Amino acid sequence: MTKESIKLVIKTRDQFHFFLNIQTRWADNDIYGHVNNVTYYSYFDTAANSLLIQHAGFDIRQSPIIGLVVDSACSFFQELSFPDMIEVGVAIAKIGNSSLRYELAIFKQHHVEPSAQGHFVHVFVDRETRKTTPIPDTIRMALKPYVLNTESD
């Protein structure tokens, strides 16, 4: 299968069970008057880590393991600009031995279809040695409610 033959399936709001509300900032806009593309990745990073902190009890400052981003992508469908209120939906597409693949979508408030969607992969490593380490069972169990139902995708 070639890259050209891969069809993007646009996700809708109902496929996500965790949302983070974010107020776009004046500084998010670029010279063209819309949120710069790199800022979408910042929204993804903030939302994925918020899920870990709020629902898996992940302590970003003290945990002996940390998640490093090894892969990410974003597709853009509709412009965002300051002062939009957005909601970033996060779902877990796959829980591996030492990695998590998140599916994310950015919605304008009260919109069903996303302005952008993408993915983000964290590989968990030892904080000191940077060697890969298994995801603790406590985190796995806490994230199960956020795993995508792949049968309906």
C-alpha positions, 0 to 999 in steps of 0.5 A, spaced: 500 500 500 502 506 498 501 513 502 497 515 496 492 510 497 491 511 505 484 514 506 484 519 512 478 517 516 475 524 519 473 522 526 467 526 530 466 528 537 463 522 539 469 518 538 473 521 544 472 520 551 477 526 554 476 533 552 481 539 554 478 546 553 484 551 551 483 558 549 487 560 543 492 566 545 493 572 541 501 569 540 498 563 537 496 567 531 501 568 525 502 573 520 496 570 516 491 571 522 490 564 523 493 559 528 500 557 526 500 550 524 506 548 529 501 551 535 496 545 533 502 540 536 502 544 542 495 543 543 496 535 542 502 535 547 498 539 552 492 535 551 495 528 551 499 530 557 493 532 561 490 526 560 496 522 563 496 527 569 489 527 570 486 520 569 492 516 570 496 519 576 502 521 572 507 525 576 511 529 570 516 531 575 517 525 580 516 519 576 522 515 574 519 514 567 517 519 562 514 519 555 518 522 549 514 523 543 517 519 537 512 520 532 506 525 530 502 528 525 496 533 523 491 534 518 488 541 517 481 542 515 479 549 518 482 555 520 483 557 528 484 563 530 484 568 536 480 568 540 477 561 539 475 557 544 477 549 542 476 543 545 482 537 544 479 530 544 484 525 546 483 517 545 488 512 545 489 508 539 494 503 542 497 501 548 504 497 547 509 494 551 512 501 552 508 506 548 502 509 547 499 512 540 494 517 541 489 519 536 487 527 537 482 532 534 481 539 535 474 542 535 471 549 535 466 549 541 460 546 539 462 543 533 462 536 531 467 535 525 474 537 527 478 543 525 484 538 525 486 531 527 492 527 528 496 522 532 502 522 537 506 517 540 509 517 546 515 511 548 516 511 555 523 511 558 527 511 564 528 518 566 535 517 568 538 512 562 533 514 557 532 506 556 525 504 554 521 501 560 514 498 560 508 502 561 506 501 569 500 497 570 496 502 573 497 507 567 494 501 563 488 500 567 487 508 568 487 509 560 483 503 558 476 507 558 480 512 553 481 506 548 478 507 541 473 502 539 476 500 533 470 496 530 466 502 529 472 506 525 
